[in-house]
C-alpha cells in the first residue's frame, strides 16, 4: 500500500506547480467552482481521507 502523503508535493514544490499553473494553465488535479484548473490548496498536508461504514442495502435493493 502506498502512503498517500508521499504523493503530496512539499510546500516549495507546490509553489512551483502553482506558478506553472498561472504561467501555462497546467493541470494540478484541482478545479475551482467554474471547472478551471486551480492551485494546490495550502492545507493539503492536513487533509485526511473520509472514512465511514459501508452502506448496507436490503437484498435486491438497487444501489441508485
N, C-alpha and C positions, 0 to 999 in steps of 0.2 A: 504494500500500500504506500502511496506517495504522500508525503507530508504536504498539505495544502499551502501552508505558509511559506514553503520553499519556492513556490511558484509566484509569490508576490514580490515584485521588484522593491528594492530598498528605496528610501526617500530620494536619494540622489538620482537613481535610475528612473524613478517616476517623474522627476523634474525634467529629465532629458526626454522621456517619452511624451510628456505633456507639451514640451517645446516643439517636438516634431509634429505633434497633432496640430498645433497652431500654425506651424510653418507649411505643412504639406497636406493636412487633412487626414493623416494616417489614422487607422482604427486602433483604439485601445481595448475594445471589448466592452466599453461602457457607452451608453447613449443617453441623451437628455430627453425631456418630455416631448420634443419635436422630432425625435428619431435621428438627430445628428450625433456624430461622434463626440463624446465628452471626455474630459481629462480623468486621470486616475483620481479617485477620492482620497483626500488627505488621511482619512481614518480607516483605510483599508486594512491596516495592521490589526485593528480592533474587531473586525468582522468575524463572526463565528457562524458556522453552518446552522441552519434551522433544523432542529430535530424534533420529532414527535412520534406518537404512536401511530401505526398504520391504521387506516380506516377499515373497519370490519364491515363487510356487506352481508346482507341476508343471502341465503342460497338462491341463485337465479337472478339476483339484482344486478342491473346493468351499471357499469362504472360511471356513465354520464347521464 
